[in-house]
Amino acid sequence: MFKLNNDILCLIFEELRDDEKTLYSCLSINKEFCEIIIPILWKNPWKFLKKGKERLLLNVIISHLSKESKNNLNQNNIFIDTYQRPLFNYINFCKHLNLSGIQNIIYNIYEESKIKIIENEIIKLFVNENTKFTHLYLPYQVNFQIHLIPGAESCLSEIKFLRCNASVENYILDGLTEICKSIKELEVLFEKNNNYGIVNLIKNQKNLFNVCLFDFYKRHESFNNIIENSLIKHANTMQYFKITKPPVINLLSSFVNLRVLELELNGDYRDYNYLKNVTLPFLQVLKTRFVPTSILISLIENTSGSLIDISMKSSTSNNVTNNKKIIQTIYQKCQNLMYLKLVLRNSSISELEELLIRCQYLDELYLFDYDGIDLNNLFRILTRSSPTNLFKFKFSFSQIDLDSLELFFENWKGRHPMILQFVCQTEDIEVLIEKYKSEGVIKNYNSDLVL
């Protein structure tokens, strides 16, 4: 019997790292598969953790504690279930140190007086000279000086991803700045009280290219300026940028090599006309929310035709004229477009057809309605003018009637079977979908629509 080389198996299973079901189904086939899959699953044990299973994960972690740590817990009246030490050293496989996840599990299981003691023992288990992490997730409240734990410098020196809260104490952020100098991806959550330690951490990275800034409270403008100026240092390397409040300074224009922009203005309707002058020649992915249509049009017009993915949610001032204009701008500037998500007005259906004709690489379309859609007209155009590669459709419409849908499926016969996603509104539609699945018109249907 032909046997695959272990290196090839590793490559195959690594490609399946996000497919929990397949990995678990292969886990028990034989010892060889098990020895390859376990390290993949334990790179980030919080990734597939389901609600209600937190205690099980904690028990596995506790089973790795040293005899000394277990005795310390017992002496403090923390009596843990005793499990045989696992065959694998799961902790050594971990590359994601999720201190937020650890803290959440402990806080939900133990009483307050015992939390700090067990937290310290578990953190010492993870942070030592024998472990190397690439991803670090800090909780909102960091109750320990992680940078001073023996072995922390070696353990955290290769961190490539950091998620933290800007309210973490300065001395902790300063300590991490000294150790973590190669962070490439950074996610920062801003709260009411933010510390300037995050500024030095940003400045001291060597190759920062992926940044997400999440705002839950309004920041002082002076603090915004300092944060944004610290990011300008990384202007040439920045490829992915997400922000949930409009920048105070003309930050975006400095990101000349930006590939992905996620912009959410989140109800902040101050003057941001300066965004109309932002030029991002290499932008490939644009995702926006609550962004005025006029800004969207300018952002798209100021690219060099490299956009392949556009997702617009809840754009403001999306009147009839602007809706037509945004679609026109897309088909004039984005001939290589592959994915599109937008609000469609009834009066703009003819412009959508022009887009379908011009954007021949389009392979997925996600449409919202605004004022009720003439479904017969829309489905007729989709059947008549969709490029060959387009067969994946998502619809978020206020109403979908049975007759229009049946006509759509009938007219689609002979084309590539469609992958369809929308919320099924009646039992008759469910029966209709099953009929056309059996006839090969629909390849796959999913009613779980994520907006």
C-alpha positions as CSV (number, residue, x, y, z in Angstrom):
1,M,0.0,0.0,0.0
2,F,1.3,3.5,-0.9
3,K,2.3,5.5,2.1
4,L,2.6,9.3,2.2
5,N,5.8,10.8,3.5
6,N,5.4,12.4,6.9
7,D,6.5,15.8,5.6
8,I,3.8,15.6,3.0
9,L,1.2,14.7,5.6
10,C,2.3,17.6,7.7
11,L,1.7,20.0,4.7
12,I,-1.7,18.5,4.0
13,F,-2.9,18.7,7.6
14,E,-1.5,22.2,8.0
15,E,-3.7,23.3,5.1
16,L,-6.6,21.9,7.0
17,R,-5.7,23.8,10.2
18,D,-9.1,25.7,10.1
19,D,-11.2,22.6,9.4
20,E,-11.9,21.3,12.9
21,K,-14.2,18.6,11.8
22,T,-11.7,17.0,9.4
23,L,-8.8,17.3,11.8
24,Y,-10.7,15.5,14.6
25,S,-12.0,12.8,12.2
26,C,-8.4,12.0,11.1
27,L,-7.1,12.1,14.7
28,S,-8.0,8.5,15.5
29,I,-7.0,6.9,12.2
30,N,-3.5,5.9,13.4
31,K,-0.6,6.9,15.6
32,E,1.2,8.7,12.8
33,F,-1.8,10.9,12.0
34,C,-2.3,11.6,15.7
35,E,1.3,12.7,16.2
36,I,1.0,15.2,13.3
37,I,-2.5,16.6,14.1
38,I,-2.2,17.1,17.9
39,P,0.5,19.8,17.5
40,I,-1.6,21.6,14.9
41,L,-4.7,21.6,17.2
42,W,-2.7,22.7,20.2
43,K,-0.9,25.6,18.4
44,N,-4.0,27.6,19.5
45,P,-6.2,25.4,21.8
46,W,-8.7,28.3,22.2
47,K,-9.5,28.4,18.5
48,F,-12.0,25.6,18.5
49,L,-13.0,25.9,22.2
50,K,-16.8,25.5,22.5
51,K,-19.0,27.0,25.2
52,G,-19.3,24.6,28.1
53,K,-16.0,22.9,27.4
54,E,-13.8,25.5,29.2
55,R,-13.4,23.3,32.3
56,L,-12.2,20.4,30.2
57,L,-9.4,22.5,28.7
58,L,-8.5,23.9,32.1
59,N,-8.2,20.3,33.4
60,V,-5.8,19.4,30.6
61,I,-3.7,22.4,31.3
62,I,-3.7,21.7,35.1
63,S,-2.5,18.1,34.4
64,H,0.8,19.6,33.2
65,L,1.5,21.4,36.5
66,S,4.5,20.4,38.4
67,K,4.2,18.6,41.7
68,E,5.4,21.7,43.4
69,S,2.7,23.9,41.7
70,K,0.0,21.3,42.7
71,N,1.2,21.3,46.3
72,N,1.1,25.1,46.4
73,L,-2.5,25.0,45.2
74,N,-3.4,22.4,47.8
75,Q,-1.7,24.4,50.6
76,N,-4.0,27.3,49.6
77,N,-7.1,25.1,49.8
78,I,-7.4,24.9,46.0
79,F,-8.1,21.3,45.4
80,I,-7.9,20.3,41.8
81,D,-8.9,17.0,40.1
82,T,-5.8,14.8,39.7
83,Y,-5.3,13.6,36.2
84,Q,-2.6,11.4,34.9
85,R,0.0,13.5,33.0
86,P,-0.9,13.3,29.3
87,L,1.2,11.3,26.8
88,F,1.8,14.6,24.9
89,N,3.3,17.7,26.3
90,Y,0.5,19.9,24.9
91,I,1.9,23.1,26.4
92,N,5.0,22.9,24.3
93,F,2.9,22.7,21.2
94,C,1.2,26.1,22.0
95,K,2.2,29.0,19.9
96,H,-0.7,31.2,21.0
97,L,-0.5,32.5,24.5
98,N,-4.1,33.5,25.2
99,L,-4.0,35.1,28.6
100,S,-7.4,36.6,28.1
101,G,-8.8,33.1,27.5
102,I,-7.0,31.7,30.5
103,Q,-8.3,34.5,32.7
104,N,-11.9,34.1,31.5
105,I,-11.9,30.4,32.2
106,I,-10.4,30.8,35.7
107,Y,-12.7,33.7,36.6
108,N,-15.8,31.6,35.6
109,I,-14.8,28.6,37.7
110,Y,-13.0,29.7,40.8
111,E,-14.0,32.1,43.6
112,E,-12.3,35.5,43.7
113,S,-9.9,34.7,46.6
114,K,-8.3,31.8,44.7
115,I,-8.1,33.3,41.2
116,K,-4.7,35.0,41.5
117,I,-3.0,32.0,43.0
118,I,-4.1,29.5,40.3
119,E,-3.6,32.2,37.6
120,N,0.0,32.6,38.7
121,E,0.7,28.9,38.6
122,I,-0.8,28.4,35.1
123,I,1.1,31.4,33.7
124,K,4.4,30.1,35.1
125,L,3.5,26.8,33.3
126,F,3.2,28.6,30.0
127,V,5.9,31.3,30.4
128,N,9.3,29.7,30.7
129,E,12.5,29.1,28.8
130,N,11.2,25.9,27.1
131,T,8.3,27.6,25.3
132,K,8.2,29.9,22.3
133,F,5.1,31.9,21.4
134,T,4.2,33.7,18.2
135,H,0.8,35.1,19.3
136,L,0.0,37.0,22.6
137,Y,-3.4,38.0,23.8
138,L,-3.4,40.2,26.9
139,P,-6.6,40.6,29.0
140,Y,-8.2,43.9,29.9
141,Q,-6.7,43.7,33.4
142,V,-3.2,42.3,33.6
143,N,-2.7,41.4,37.2
144,F,0.9,40.2,36.8
145,Q,4.2,41.5,35.4
146,I,4.6,39.0,32.6
147,H,7.9,40.5,31.4
148,L,9.5,39.8,34.7
149,I,8.6,36.1,34.9
150,P,11.7,33.9,34.6
151,G,12.2,32.9,31.0
152,A,9.8,35.6,29.6
153,E,12.5,37.2,27.5
154,S,13.2,34.0,25.6
155,C,9.6,32.9,25.6
156,L,8.1,36.1,24.1
157,S,11.0,37.3,21.9
158,E,9.4,35.8,18.8
159,I,5.9,37.3,19.2
160,K,4.6,38.3,15.8
161,F,1.0,39.0,16.8
162,L,-0.2,41.0,19.8
163,R,-3.7,41.9,20.9
164,C,-3.9,44.2,23.9
165,N,-5.9,47.0,25.6
166,A,-4.4,50.5,25.6
167,S,-5.3,50.8,29.3
168,V,-2.7,48.1,30.3
169,E,-0.3,49.6,32.7
170,N,2.7,51.5,31.2
171,Y,5.3,49.4,33.1
172,I,3.9,46.2,31.5
173,L,3.7,47.7,28.0
174,D,7.3,49.1,28.5
175,G,8.5,45.7,29.6
176,L,6.9,44.1,26.5
177,T,8.5,46.8,24.3
178,E,11.9,45.7,25.4
179,I,11.2,42.0,24.7
180,C,8.9,42.1,21.6
181,K,10.5,43.9,18.8
182,S,9.3,41.9,15.8
183,I,5.5,42.3,16.1
184,K,4.0,42.3,12.6
185,E,0.3,42.2,13.5
186,L,-1.2,44.4,16.2
187,E,-4.7,44.8,17.5
188,V,-5.3,47.5,20.1
189,L,-8.6,48.1,22.0
190,F,-9.0,51.7,23.3
191,E,-11.1,52.3,26.3
192,K,-11.8,55.3,28.6
193,N,-8.4,55.4,30.1
194,N,-5.5,54.8,27.7
195,N,-1.7,54.7,28.5
196,Y,1.1,56.1,26.4
197,G,3.1,52.9,26.8
198,I,1.3,51.6,23.7
199,V,2.9,54.4,21.6
200,N,6.5,53.3,22.4
201,L,5.5,49.7,21.7
202,I,4.2,50.7,18.2
203,K,7.3,52.8,17.5
204,N,9.8,50.1,18.4
205,Q,8.6,47.4,16.0
206,K,10.8,46.5,13.1
207,N,8.3,45.4,10.5
208,L,4.7,46.2,11.5
209,F,2.4,45.6,8.6
210,N,-1.0,44.8,10.0
211,V,-2.8,47.1,12.5
212,C,-6.4,47.1,13.8
213,L,-7.5,49.9,16.1
214,F,-10.8,49.4,17.9
215,D,-12.5,52.3,19.7
216,F,-15.2,51.8,22.3
217,Y,-14.9,55.3,23.7
218,K,-14.0,58.7,22.3
219,R,-10.3,59.3,22.6
220,H,-8.8,62.7,23.3
221,E,-7.6,64.3,20.0
222,S,-4.1,64.8,21.4
223,F,-3.8,61.1,22.2
224,N,-5.1,60.3,18.7
225,N,-2.4,62.4,17.1
226,I,0.3,60.7,19.0
227,I,-1.0,57.2,18.2
228,E,-1.4,58.0,14.5
229,N,2.0,59.7,14.3
230,S,3.6,56.6,15.8
231,L,2.0,54.5,13.0
232,I,3.4,56.8,10.3
233,K,6.8,55.4,11.1
234,H,5.6,52.1,9.6
235,A,4.0,53.8,6.5
236,N,6.1,51.9,4.0
237,T,5.5,48.5,5.5
238,M,1.8,48.9,6.3
239,Q,-0.3,46.5,4.2
240,Y,-3.5,46.0,6.3
241,F,-5.2,48.7,8.4
242,K,-8.5,48.7,10.2
243,I,-9.9,51.5,12.2
244,T,-13.3,52.1,13.8
245,K,-13.1,55.8,14.1
246,P,-12.0,58.3,11.4
247,P,-8.3,59.2,11.7
248,V,-7.6,62.7,13.1
249,I,-4.7,63.3,10.8
250,N,-4.3,62.4,7.2
251,L,-2.8,59.1,8.2
252,L,-4.1,56.9,5.4
253,S,-2.3,58.8,2.7
254,S,1.0,57.8,4.2
255,F,0.2,54.1,3.7
256,V,1.4,54.0,0.1
257,N,1.7,50.2,0.0
258,L,-1.6,49.4,1.7
259,R,-3.4,46.3,0.4
260,V,-6.4,46.1,2.7
261,L,-8.4,48.9,4.3
262,E,-11.3,48.4,6.7
263,L,-12.9,51.7,7.6
264,E,-15.8,52.1,10.1
265,L,-16.9,55.6,11.0
266,N,-19.4,54.3,13.5
267,G,-21.8,57.2,13.7
268,D,-19.0,59.8,14.0
269,Y,-20.4,62.4,11.5
270,R,-17.8,65.1,11.8
271,D,-16.1,66.6,8.8
272,Y,-14.0,64.0,7.1
273,N,-13.7,65.4,3.6
274,Y,-10.0,65.0,3.8
275,L,-10.6,61.3,3.2
276,K,-11.6,62.2,-0.3
277,N,-8.0,63.0,-1.1
278,V,-6.6,59.7,0.1
279,T,-4.7,57.9,-2.7
280,L,-4.0,54.2,-2.2
281,P,-2.6,52.9,-5.5
282,F,-2.1,49.3,-4.5
283,L,-5.3,48.8,-2.5
284,Q,-6.9,45.4,-3.2
285,V,-9.5,45.0,-0.5
286,L,-11.9,47.8,0.7
287,K,-14.3,47.1,3.5
288,T,-16.4,49.9,4.9
289,R,-19.3,50.6,7.3
290,F,-21.2,53.8,7.9
291,V,-19.0,55.6,5.4
292,P,-20.7,58.3,3.3
293,T,-21.1,57.3,-0.3
294,S,-19.2,60.3,-1.5
295,I,-16.1,59.2,0.5
296,L,-16.5,55.7,-0.9
297,I,-16.6,57.0,-4.5
298,S,-13.4,59.0,-3.9
299,L,-11.5,56.1,-2.3
300,I,-12.3,53.8,-5.2
301,E,-11.5,56.5,-7.8
302,N,-8.2,57.1,-6.2
303,T,-7.0,53.5,-6.6
304,S,-5.1,52.3,-9.7
305,G,-7.6,49.6,-10.6
306,S,-6.1,47.0,-8.2
307,L,-9.3,46.5,-6.1
308,I,-10.5,42.9,-6.2
309,D,-12.7,42.9,-3.1
310,I,-15.2,45.6,-2.1
311,S,-17.6,45.3,0.8
312,M,-19.8,48.2,1.8
313,K,-22.1,47.9,4.8
314,S,-24.6,50.6,5.9
315,S,-23.2,53.4,3.8
316,T,-24.7,56.7,4.6
317,S,-26.3,59.2,2.1
318,N,-27.0,56.3,-0.2
319,N,-29.7,58.0,-2.2
320,V,-30.7,57.0,-5.7
321,T,-28.1,59.2,-7.4
322,N,-25.3,58.1,-5.1
323,N,-26.3,54.4,-5.4
324,K,-26.0,54.6,-9.2
325,K,-22.7,56.6,-9.0
326,I,-21.0,54.1,-6.7
327,I,-21.8,51.2,-9.0
328,Q,-20.6,53.2,-12.0
329,T,-17.4,54.0,-10.2
330,I,-16.8,50.4,-9.4
331,Y,-17.2,49.1,-13.0
332,Q,-15.2,52.0,-14.4
333,K,-12.3,51.6,-12.0
334,C,-12.4,47.9,-10.8
335,Q,-12.3,45.7,-13.9
336,N,-10.5,43.0,-11.9
337,L,-13.1,42.8,-9.2
338,M,-13.8,39.3,-7.7
339,Y,-16.0,40.0,-4.7
340,L,-18.7,42.7,-4.2
341,K,-21.0,43.4,-1.3
342,L,-23.3,46.4,-1.6
343,V,-26.7,47.9,-1.1
344,L,-28.8,47.9,-4.3
345,R,-31.6,50.2,-5.0
346,N,-34.3,49.2,-7.5
347,S,-33.4,52.1,-9.8
348,S,-29.8,50.9,-10.0
349,I,-30.4,47.4,-11.4
350,S,-29.4,48.5,-14.9
351,E,-26.1,49.8,-13.6
352,L,-25.6,46.5,-11.9
353,E,-26.0,44.8,-15.3
354,E,-23.3,47.0,-16.7
355,L,-21.0,46.0,-13.8
356,L,-21.6,42.3,-14.5
357,I,-20.7,42.8,-18.2
358,R,-17.5,44.8,-17.4
359,C,-16.2,43.0,-14.4
360,Q,-15.6,39.6,-15.9
361,Y,-13.6,38.2,-13.0
362,L,-16.4,38.6,-10.5
363,D,-17.1,35.3,-8.7
364,E,-19.2,36.3,-5.6
365,L,-22.0,38.8,-5.2
366,Y,-23.7,39.8,-2.0
367,L,-26.7,42.2,-2.3
368,F,-28.8,44.1,0.2
369,D,-32.0,45.8,-0.8
370,Y,-32.9,49.3,0.3
371,D,-36.3,50.1,-1.1
372,G,-37.7,46.7,-2.3
373,I,-36.2,45.0,-5.3
374,D,-37.9,44.0,-8.5
375,L,-36.8,40.4,-8.2
376,N,-37.9,39.3,-11.6
377,N,-35.8,42.1,-13.2
378,L,-32.8,41.4,-11.0
379,F,-32.8,37.7,-11.5
380,R,-33.3,38.1,-15.2
381,I,-30.2,40.3,-15.3
382,L,-28.2,37.9,-13.2
383,T,-29.0,35.1,-15.5
384,R,-28.4,37.0,-18.7
385,S,-25.3,39.0,-17.8
386,S,-23.4,37.2,-15.0
387,P,-19.8,36.4,-16.0
388,T,-18.9,32.7,-16.3
389,N,-17.1,32.7,-12.9
390,L,-20.1,34.2,-11.0
391,F,-22.2,31.5,-9.4
392,K,-21.9,32.4,-5.6
393,F,-24.8,34.6,-4.5
394,K,-25.9,36.0,-1.1
395,F,-29.1,37.9,-0.8
396,S,-30.3,39.9,2.2
397,F,-33.7,41.1,0.9
398,S,-36.8,42.1,2.9
399,Q,-38.8,39.6,0.9
400,I,-38.2,36.9,-1.7
401,D,-41.2,35.4,-3.5
402,L,-41.5,31.9,-4.7
403,D,-42.4,32.6,-8.3
404,S,-39.4,34.9,-8.9
405,L,-37.0,32.4,-7.3
406,E,-38.4,29.5,-9.4
407,L,-38.0,31.5,-12.6
408,F,-34.4,32.4,-11.6
409,F,-33.5,28.7,-11.1
410,E,-35.2,27.6,-14.3
411,N,-33.3,30.2,-16.3
412,W,-30.0,29.3,-14.6
413,K,-30.1,25.7,-16.0
414,G,-27.1,25.0,-18.1
415,R,-24.8,27.3,-16.1
416,H,-22.4,26.4,-13.3
417,P,-24.4,25.1,-10.3
418,M,-24.9,28.1,-7.9
419,I,-23.8,28.4,-4.3
420,L,-26.7,30.3,-2.7
421,Q,-27.1,31.9,0.7
422,F,-30.2,33.7,2.0
423,V,-32.6,33.4,4.9
424,C,-35.4,31.0,3.8
425,Q,-38.7,32.7,4.6
426,T,-41.3,29.9,3.8
427,E,-41.5,26.1,3.7
428,D,-42.4,26.3,0.0
429,I,-39.1,27.9,-0.7
430,E,-37.2,25.2,1.2
431,V,-39.0,22.6,-1.0
432,L,-38.2,24.5,-4.1
433,I,-34.5,24.7,-3.2
434,E,-34.3,21.0,-2.6
435,K,-35.9,20.4,-6.0
436,Y,-33.3,22.4,-7.8
437,K,-30.5,20.9,-5.8
438,S,-31.5,17.5,-7.0
439,E,-31.6,18.8,-10.6
440,G,-28.1,20.2,-10.3
441,V,-29.0,23.8,-10.5
442,I,-28.0,24.6,-6.9
443,K,-24.8,23.0,-5.6
444,N,-25.1,24.3,-2.1
445,Y,-27.6,26.3,-0.1
446,N,-27.0,27.9,3.3
447,S,-29.7,29.8,5.2
448,D,-27.4,31.2,7.9
449,L,-26.8,34.6,6.6
450,V,-24.1,36.7,8.4
451,L,-24.6,40.4,7.8
